[in-house]
Amino acid sequence: DPRFADNPARVQNQAALYAMLDAIFLQRKTSEWIEIMDEAGIPASPVNSVVEMLRHPQTAALDLIQNLPGASSVVLGLPVSYDGRRPVPRSASPALGADTETILGAYMRKNIVCEE
């Protein structure tokens, strides 16, 4: 189809191309398409939702979900390792305004003008 012969043509006709591909891809499960692509030597991977990513075995294997010290929540860890170790969070973020005095205290005390 000349509408899809090269990349500029595919970009120009992407709405038609995507409609055709969507109809084809809906005929099988994602896992089936991944297997077909693997067998054909085509690099492919599913695009996971956030929930699917959080439940994926690789997420657990990489220890990407980490407890946040000082908080009742968890966070996504950095997907990198340094010297074979993944950085871990040291503490929760401070509450709003908790560090204002520490960070701006001296500045604020010097620059506050009191009118009396």
N, C-alpha and C positions, 0 to 999 in steps of 0.2 A: 504494500500500500504506500504510494508516494507521500502520503501525509505523515508517515512515520519513518521515512528513508534515512534521515539524519537527525541529529539533535536539534538544530534550529526548527526543523519541521515538526518534530515531536513537541517541542515547547509551544509552538504556534497552535498545535492541534491537541494540546494536553487534555482538554475537557473530553473530547471524543475518545482519546486514548485511555484515560482513566475510567471512563464509563465502560469501555470494552474490557479492560483488565479487571475491574470490580466484578463484572458479571462472571468472568472466568474464575477468579479467585474464590468467589462465594460457593463454587461447586464442590470444594473440598475443605477439610479442616486445615488449620494452620500447620499442625504437626505433619500432615500428609504432604503439604507443599514443601516444607523444610526437607523432608526425606527425598522428595523428587529432585529438589534443587541440589542437595548433597550428592545424590547419585549422578547428576549431570555435571558435577564439578562447579556449580554456580554458588558463590558465597551468598548466604542468606541467613537471616535471623528474624525472629518475630519481634514486633514492636509491642512490648508489654505495657499494660496499664500499671499505675502505681501499685495497686493491690497485687497484681501478678508479679511484679518485681519484688515486692516485699516478701512474697511467699516462695520465691524461686530458691531452689537449693543452693545455687551459687551465691546468693546474697548471704545466706547463713554461713556457707563455707568460707567466705571472705570476711566474716564478722563485721559486716557493714552496718548492722543495727546495733547501736551501742547505748547503754544506759548513761543518762546525763547526771553526773554527781550533783547532789543538792537539789534535784528536781524529780518530779514523779513522771517525767516523760523520757522518751527515747529519741535519739537522733540518728540520722544517716552519717556514718563515719566517712572519712575521706577515702576514696578508692585508690589510694597509693600506699606504698610501703617504703620506709627508709631503713636501710640495713636489716631488711627482713621483718620489720615491725610496723604495724599500722598505728598511726597517731590516735590517741584516745582523748576524748574531751576531759579537761581537768576540773571544770566546774560549770555550773549553770551561769547564764548571763545575769548580771546584777539587775535588781528591780529598778524601774524607772526612777532616776534621781538618787539612787543609793550612793553613787560615787561623785556627786556634784561637788560636795565640800572638798573631797580629796583632790579632785582634778582642778576645780576652779576657785577653791576657798581663798587662797592668798590673793589671787587676782581680784576676786570679788570684794574682799575686805579692803584692798588698796584703792579700788576704783568706785566704790559706792559713795555717792555724794548725798549727804543728808541736808535737807533744807529745813531749817527751824526758824 
